[in-house]
Amino acid sequence: MERAQPADYLAAIPDHVPPDLLYHFPFRRGVILDDGTTPFDVIDDAVAHAPPIFWAPGVDVRDGWVVTDGRIVAELLGDLTHFSRRAKNVFRFTRNEALRDIVLVPSATNEPEHHTYRKMFNPTFAPRYIAQLEDHARRTAREFVTRFREHGECEFIAQFGRAFPIRIFLEFMDLPLEMTDRFIELGHTLIQGADLDSISAALDEVCDVMLTHIAVRRRRPGEDLISRALASEFRGRRLDEQELLGHCVNLFMGGMDTVTTTLSHLVVWLATHPEAQTWLREHPESSAVAVNELTRLAGVINQYRHCRKPIVVAGQQILPGDSIVFPTAVANRDPALFDEPATARFDRHSKHFTYGTGAPICLGMPLARLELRIALEELLCELPQFAIQPGHTVAYNMGGVAQPVAVPLRW
């Protein structure tokens, strides 16, 4: 793990940060790993060679703490007393002064409001309701696979990894399908972009689209997620315009990154483990458990927090205003939490940390699980044994969430 110097940081190093806790952590916008190194190599290197907590430049679009002890990640990931997601997820809608501060609802809210918001929105994402989407989601996945099945190859992210979840998102929100390509571009800019002006412009455009459709649903409500939010009550009142917009942007951000990122890592893993492909094709009844296990093993979504109350972590004082990163892969791969954590065991019924844990766990987790399972079932059903195209080294964009840049497959 490479040590960092004061000149590497975006701002002055706070007085409570010891000089011996300065390290690099290359999960940053604008960083590309293209030398055969994977995000998991970075995580494993940090765990092996860095302290259990250190101060790194440029994480969370600012300098901040990184935790490399899996048990601490597991313990504090759901802590909304000392930590908040609000500072990370307050976005600026520059074209509308009245709605300028966009707080992602409910993921960026604090207690006690967070609990009330979650109670209000949870029924929409209840497994029983999400299960009703299965047949349609399966037809959609099969439609995308059949477009490239006979070609013997595909670029997975462009032809499936982004397109499939954004189609489900647009239909769930009842937004025009012709917006698919544009929403893919906007989502990529928001999540992976390194240019702040481009990110701001993309957010403005997403907000404009959402406000337009919120206005439409006020006149003609339906069964979509926007209409459901309009009909919901928060402590005896309807959601105001800022809350509605924050909820819609939250759904957009979650619908764009979680499934695409996780599915891309799962497919890379399967493409390099042909024996696992064979086993899954022979045991389709185990797909749900296998997908859960692969989501643990190949999950690399860092959870960003903002300290709101002083706390000591691994002997280090963390103060209000500090940013802190909890890498879920650290907990998912900790031998103190999982037996043989580096091994994919398709009989393991584990409760992992890819989607978070506790109160701030991902609202859309049931939908993400459904999409991941159906995607892998259809890929394994419709395609023969697939592998990464010969000569290609998978590169990773480390900004926002660590995601493969391209996954060219051949079969």
C-alpha positions as CSV (number, residue, x, y, z in Angstrom):
1,M,0.0,0.0,0.0
2,E,1.5,3.3,-1.1
3,R,2.1,6.0,1.5
4,A,0.8,9.5,0.8
5,Q,2.4,12.9,1.3
6,P,0.7,16.1,2.5
7,A,1.0,17.6,-1.0
8,D,-1.2,14.8,-2.4
9,Y,-4.3,16.0,-0.5
10,L,-7.0,18.4,-1.7
11,A,-7.0,20.4,1.6
12,A,-4.9,20.9,4.7
13,I,-4.6,17.7,6.8
14,P,-6.7,18.1,10.0
15,D,-4.8,18.4,13.2
16,H,-6.3,15.2,14.6
17,V,-4.9,13.1,11.7
18,P,-1.5,11.5,12.6
19,P,1.2,11.7,9.9
20,D,1.7,8.0,10.0
21,L,-1.9,7.4,8.8
22,L,-1.4,9.0,5.4
23,Y,-2.0,6.5,2.6
24,H,-3.3,6.4,-1.0
25,F,-6.6,4.7,-1.8
26,P,-7.2,4.8,-5.5
27,F,-11.1,4.6,-5.4
28,R,-11.4,8.1,-6.9
29,R,-13.1,9.7,-9.9
30,G,-10.8,9.8,-12.9
31,V,-8.7,6.8,-11.8
32,I,-8.5,3.9,-14.2
33,L,-6.9,0.6,-13.4
34,D,-5.7,-0.8,-16.7
35,D,-2.7,-2.9,-15.8
36,G,-4.5,-6.1,-14.8
37,T,-5.0,-5.0,-11.2
38,T,-8.6,-5.3,-10.0
39,P,-10.5,-3.4,-7.3
40,F,-10.3,-6.5,-5.1
41,D,-6.5,-6.4,-5.4
42,V,-6.6,-2.9,-4.1
43,I,-8.8,-3.9,-1.2
44,D,-6.7,-6.9,-0.3
45,D,-3.5,-4.8,-0.5
46,A,-5.0,-2.2,1.9
47,V,-6.1,-4.9,4.3
48,A,-2.7,-6.5,4.3
49,H,-0.4,-3.5,4.4
50,A,-2.3,-0.4,5.7
51,P,-3.6,0.3,9.2
52,P,-7.2,-0.6,10.1
53,I,-8.0,3.1,9.4
54,F,-6.1,5.7,7.5
55,W,-6.5,9.1,5.9
56,A,-6.6,9.2,2.1
57,P,-6.6,11.9,-0.5
58,G,-9.6,12.4,-2.8
59,V,-12.0,9.8,-1.5
60,D,-15.7,10.9,-1.4
61,V,-14.6,13.8,-3.7
62,R,-12.6,15.1,-0.7
63,D,-10.0,13.8,1.7
64,G,-11.2,11.3,4.3
65,W,-10.8,8.1,6.4
66,V,-10.8,4.6,5.0
67,V,-11.6,1.6,7.2
68,T,-9.8,-1.7,6.4
69,D,-11.0,-3.9,9.3
70,G,-14.0,-6.0,8.2
71,R,-15.4,-6.3,11.6
72,I,-15.4,-2.5,12.1
73,V,-17.1,-2.1,8.7
74,A,-19.7,-4.6,9.7
75,E,-20.3,-2.9,13.0
76,L,-20.4,0.7,11.9
77,L,-22.0,0.5,8.4
78,G,-25.5,0.7,9.8
79,D,-24.6,3.4,12.4
80,L,-26.8,6.4,11.8
81,T,-26.0,7.9,15.2
82,H,-22.4,8.8,14.5
83,F,-22.5,8.8,10.7
84,S,-24.7,10.3,8.0
85,R,-24.9,10.0,4.2
86,R,-26.4,13.5,3.9
87,A,-23.2,15.4,3.3
88,K,-22.2,12.9,0.5
89,N,-25.6,13.1,-1.2
90,V,-26.7,16.7,-1.1
91,F,-26.6,17.6,-4.8
92,R,-27.0,21.1,-6.3
93,F,-29.8,21.7,-8.8
94,T,-28.2,24.8,-10.3
95,R,-31.1,25.7,-12.6
96,N,-33.7,25.9,-9.9
97,E,-32.9,28.1,-6.8
98,A,-36.1,27.1,-4.9
99,L,-35.1,23.4,-5.2
100,R,-31.3,23.9,-5.2
101,D,-30.4,21.4,-2.4
102,I,-31.3,17.9,-3.6
103,V,-31.2,15.4,-0.7
104,L,-31.6,11.8,-1.8
105,V,-34.7,10.5,0.0
106,P,-34.5,8.2,1.9
107,S,-30.9,7.2,1.6
108,A,-29.3,10.5,2.6
109,T,-31.6,11.3,5.5
110,N,-30.9,11.0,9.2
111,E,-32.9,9.6,12.1
112,P,-35.6,10.0,13.0
113,E,-36.8,11.1,9.5
114,H,-35.0,8.2,7.8
115,H,-37.0,5.6,9.7
116,T,-40.3,7.3,8.7
117,Y,-39.3,7.6,5.1
118,R,-38.3,3.9,4.9
119,K,-41.5,2.8,6.5
120,M,-43.4,4.8,3.9
121,F,-41.4,3.5,0.9
122,N,-40.7,-0.1,1.9
123,P,-44.0,-1.6,0.7
124,T,-43.2,-0.5,-2.8
125,F,-40.0,-2.6,-2.7
126,A,-41.3,-5.5,-0.7
127,P,-40.2,-8.9,-2.1
128,R,-43.9,-9.9,-2.6
129,Y,-44.5,-6.9,-4.8
130,I,-41.2,-7.1,-6.7
131,A,-41.9,-10.8,-7.4
132,Q,-44.8,-9.7,-9.7
133,L,-42.2,-8.2,-12.0
134,E,-40.3,-11.4,-12.6
135,D,-42.0,-12.6,-15.8
136,H,-41.7,-9.2,-17.5
137,A,-38.1,-8.8,-16.3
138,R,-37.2,-12.2,-17.7
139,R,-38.7,-11.4,-21.1
140,T,-36.8,-8.2,-21.2
141,A,-33.5,-10.0,-20.3
142,R,-34.1,-12.6,-23.0
143,E,-34.8,-9.9,-25.5
144,F,-31.4,-8.3,-24.9
145,V,-29.6,-11.6,-25.0
146,T,-31.2,-12.7,-28.2
147,R,-29.9,-9.6,-29.9
148,F,-26.3,-10.8,-29.7
149,R,-26.6,-14.5,-29.0
150,E,-25.9,-15.6,-32.6
151,H,-23.0,-13.3,-33.0
152,G,-20.7,-15.3,-30.8
153,E,-19.5,-12.3,-28.9
154,C,-20.7,-9.1,-27.3
155,E,-19.5,-6.1,-25.2
156,F,-21.4,-7.0,-22.1
157,I,-21.7,-3.7,-20.4
158,A,-23.0,-1.7,-23.4
159,Q,-25.2,-4.5,-24.8
160,F,-26.7,-5.8,-21.5
161,G,-25.1,-4.6,-18.3
162,R,-26.4,-1.0,-18.6
163,A,-29.3,-1.5,-20.9
164,F,-31.2,-4.2,-19.0
165,P,-31.4,-2.4,-15.6
166,I,-32.2,1.0,-17.1
167,R,-35.0,-0.6,-19.1
168,I,-36.5,-2.0,-15.9
169,F,-36.0,1.3,-14.2
170,L,-37.8,3.3,-17.0
171,E,-40.7,0.9,-16.9
172,F,-40.9,0.9,-13.1
173,M,-41.0,4.7,-13.3
174,D,-43.2,4.8,-16.4
175,L,-40.8,7.0,-18.3
176,P,-40.4,6.9,-22.1
177,L,-38.3,4.0,-23.3
178,E,-36.8,6.3,-26.0
179,M,-34.9,8.0,-23.1
180,T,-32.9,4.8,-22.5
181,D,-29.7,5.9,-24.3
182,R,-29.7,9.4,-22.9
183,F,-30.3,8.1,-19.3
184,I,-27.4,5.7,-19.7
185,E,-25.2,8.6,-20.6
186,L,-26.4,10.8,-17.8
187,G,-26.1,7.9,-15.2
188,H,-22.5,7.2,-16.4
189,T,-21.6,10.9,-16.0
190,L,-23.1,11.2,-12.5
191,I,-21.6,8.0,-11.2
192,Q,-18.3,7.7,-13.0
193,G,-17.6,11.2,-14.3
194,A,-14.5,13.2,-13.2
195,D,-15.5,16.6,-14.6
196,L,-17.5,18.5,-12.0
197,D,-19.2,20.8,-14.6
198,S,-20.4,17.8,-16.6
199,I,-21.6,16.1,-13.5
200,S,-23.6,19.3,-12.5
201,A,-25.1,19.6,-16.0
202,A,-26.1,15.9,-16.0
203,L,-27.8,16.3,-12.6
204,D,-29.7,19.4,-13.8
205,E,-31.0,17.4,-16.8
206,V,-32.1,14.5,-14.7
207,C,-33.9,16.9,-12.3
208,D,-35.6,18.6,-15.2
209,V,-36.9,15.3,-16.5
210,M,-38.1,14.2,-13.1
211,L,-39.9,17.4,-12.4
212,T,-41.7,17.2,-15.8
213,H,-42.9,13.7,-15.0
214,I,-43.9,14.6,-11.4
215,A,-46.1,17.3,-12.9
216,V,-47.6,14.8,-15.3
217,R,-48.4,12.3,-12.6
218,R,-50.1,15.0,-10.5
219,R,-52.6,15.3,-13.4
220,R,-52.7,11.6,-14.4
221,P,-51.6,9.3,-11.6
222,G,-50.8,5.7,-12.3
223,E,-49.2,2.7,-10.6
224,D,-45.6,3.8,-11.2
225,L,-43.1,4.8,-8.5
226,I,-43.6,8.5,-9.0
227,S,-47.4,8.1,-8.6
228,R,-46.8,6.0,-5.5
229,A,-44.6,8.7,-4.0
230,L,-47.2,11.3,-4.7
231,A,-49.8,9.3,-2.9
232,S,-47.6,8.6,0.1
233,E,-47.8,10.5,3.4
234,F,-45.0,11.6,5.6
235,R,-46.2,12.3,9.2
236,G,-49.7,13.2,8.0
237,R,-48.7,15.3,5.0
238,R,-47.9,14.7,1.3
239,L,-44.3,14.9,0.2
240,D,-43.2,18.4,-0.9
241,E,-41.6,19.1,-4.3
242,Q,-38.1,18.9,-2.9
243,E,-38.7,15.5,-1.2
244,L,-40.3,14.1,-4.3
245,L,-37.4,15.3,-6.5
246,G,-34.9,13.9,-4.0
247,H,-36.7,10.5,-4.0
248,C,-36.8,10.4,-7.8
249,V,-33.1,11.2,-8.1
250,N,-32.4,8.6,-5.4
251,L,-34.2,6.0,-7.5
252,F,-32.3,7.0,-10.6
253,M,-28.9,6.8,-8.9
254,G,-29.7,3.5,-7.3
255,G,-31.2,2.0,-10.4
256,M,-28.2,3.0,-12.5
257,D,-25.2,1.9,-10.5
258,T,-26.0,-1.0,-8.2
259,V,-27.2,-3.6,-10.7
260,T,-24.9,-2.6,-13.5
261,T,-21.8,-2.5,-11.3
262,T,-22.6,-5.8,-9.5
263,L,-23.7,-7.6,-12.6
264,S,-20.5,-6.6,-14.5
265,H,-18.3,-7.9,-11.7
266,L,-20.4,-11.2,-11.5
267,V,-20.0,-11.7,-15.3
268,V,-16.3,-11.1,-15.2
269,W,-15.9,-13.6,-12.4
270,L,-18.0,-16.2,-14.2
271,A,-16.1,-15.6,-17.5
272,T,-12.9,-16.5,-15.7
273,H,-14.4,-19.5,-13.8
274,P,-15.8,-21.9,-16.5
275,E,-16.3,-24.6,-13.9
276,A,-18.8,-22.4,-12.0
277,Q,-20.7,-21.7,-15.3
278,T,-21.0,-25.5,-15.8
279,W,-22.2,-26.1,-12.2
280,L,-24.8,-23.3,-12.4
281,R,-26.1,-24.6,-15.7
282,E,-26.5,-28.1,-14.2
283,H,-28.1,-26.7,-11.0
284,P,-30.5,-23.9,-12.0
285,E,-32.5,-24.4,-8.9
286,S,-29.6,-23.0,-6.9
287,S,-29.4,-19.7,-8.9
288,A,-30.7,-17.4,-6.1
289,V,-28.3,-18.7,-3.5
290,A,-25.4,-18.6,-6.0
291,V,-26.2,-15.1,-7.0
292,N,-26.2,-14.0,-3.4
293,E,-22.8,-15.6,-2.9
294,L,-21.4,-14.1,-6.0
295,T,-22.7,-10.7,-4.9
296,R,-20.8,-11.1,-1.7
297,L,-17.6,-12.3,-3.3
298,A,-17.7,-9.9,-6.3
299,G,-19.4,-6.9,-4.5
300,V,-17.2,-3.9,-4.3
301,I,-19.5,-1.0,-3.5
302,N,-17.9,1.5,-1.1
303,Q,-20.2,3.1,1.4
304,Y,-19.4,6.8,2.0
305,R,-20.4,8.5,5.3
306,H,-20.0,11.8,7.0
307,C,-19.2,12.0,10.7
308,R,-22.0,13.8,12.7
309,K,-21.0,12.8,16.2
310,P,-17.4,12.2,17.6
311,I,-16.4,8.5,17.8
312,V,-13.2,6.6,18.2
313,V,-12.6,4.0,15.5
314,A,-9.6,1.6,15.8
315,G,-8.1,3.9,18.4
316,Q,-8.4,7.0,16.1
317,Q,-10.6,10.0,16.9
318,I,-13.1,10.7,14.2
319,L,-14.6,14.2,14.4
320,P,-17.8,15.8,13.0
321,G,-17.2,16.9,9.4
322,D,-14.8,14.0,8.6
323,S,-15.6,11.9,5.6
324,I,-15.2,8.1,6.1
325,V,-15.3,5.2,3.6
326,F,-16.5,1.7,4.6
327,P,-15.5,-0.7,1.8
328,T,-18.1,-3.4,1.8
329,A,-15.6,-5.8,0.2
330,V,-13.5,-5.6,3.3
331,A,-16.3,-7.0,5.4
332,N,-17.4,-9.5,2.7
333,R,-13.9,-11.0,2.4
334,D,-13.0,-11.0,6.2
335,P,-12.2,-14.5,7.4
336,A,-13.5,-13.5,10.8
337,L,-16.9,-13.0,9.3
338,F,-17.0,-15.7,6.6
339,D,-15.4,-19.1,6.4
340,E,-13.1,-19.3,3.3
341,P,-14.2,-15.8,2.2
342,A,-12.2,-15.9,-1.1
343,T,-14.1,-19.1,-2.2
344,A,-17.5,-19.0,-3.9
345,R,-19.6,-21.6,-2.1
346,F,-23.0,-22.0,-3.8
347,D,-24.4,-23.7,-0.7
348,R,-23.6,-20.6,1.5
349,H,-26.7,-18.7,2.7
350,S,-24.8,-15.6,3.9
351,K,-26.0,-12.2,4.9
352,H,-23.3,-10.0,3.3
353,F,-22.7,-6.3,3.2
354,T,-22.7,-5.4,-0.5
355,Y,-26.1,-3.5,-0.1
356,G,-25.2,-2.1,3.3
357,T,-26.7,-3.2,6.6
358,G,-29.0,-1.9,9.3
359,A,-31.2,1.1,8.8
360,P,-29.5,2.5,5.7
361,I,-29.5,-0.8,3.7
362,C,-30.3,-0.3,0.0
363,L,-34.0,0.4,-0.5
364,G,-34.0,-1.3,-3.9
365,M,-32.2,-4.5,-2.7
366,P,-35.2,-6.8,-3.5
367,L,-35.4,-5.4,-7.1
368,A,-31.6,-5.6,-7.5
369,R,-31.6,-9.3,-6.4
370,L,-34.4,-10.1,-8.8
371,E,-32.6,-8.4,-11.7
372,L,-29.3,-10.1,-11.0
373,R,-30.8,-13.5,-10.7
374,I,-32.8,-13.2,-13.8
375,A,-29.9,-11.8,-15.8
376,L,-27.6,-14.6,-14.9
377,E,-30.2,-17.3,-15.4
378,E,-30.9,-16.0,-18.9
379,L,-27.3,-15.5,-19.8
380,L,-26.4,-19.1,-18.7
381,C,-29.5,-20.5,-20.4
382,E,-29.1,-18.7,-23.7
383,L,-25.3,-18.6,-24.1
384,P,-22.8,-21.5,-24.3
385,Q,-19.6,-21.3,-22.2
386,F,-18.4,-17.7,-22.4
387,A,-15.0,-16.1,-21.6
388,I,-13.3,-12.8,-21.8
389,Q,-12.1,-12.2,-25.4
390,P,-8.5,-13.3,-25.8
391,G,-5.9,-10.6,-25.3
392,H,-8.3,-8.3,-23.5
393,T,-7.4,-7.0,-20.0
394,V,-10.4,-5.8,-18.1
395,A,-9.8,-2.2,-16.9
396,Y,-11.7,-0.6,-14.1
397,N,-13.1,2.9,-13.6
398,M,-12.6,3.6,-9.9
399,G,-14.8,6.7,-9.6
400,G,-18.0,6.7,-7.7
401,V,-18.3,2.9,-7.7
402,A,-15.6,0.7,-9.1
403,Q,-16.9,-0.7,-12.4
404,P,-15.3,-2.5,-15.3
405,V,-14.8,-0.2,-18.3
406,A,-15.7,-2.9,-20.8
407,V,-16.3,-6.6,-20.7
408,P,-15.9,-8.1,-24.2
409,L,-17.2,-11.7,-24.1
410,R,-16.8,-14.5,-26.6
411,W,-18.4,-17.9,-26.9
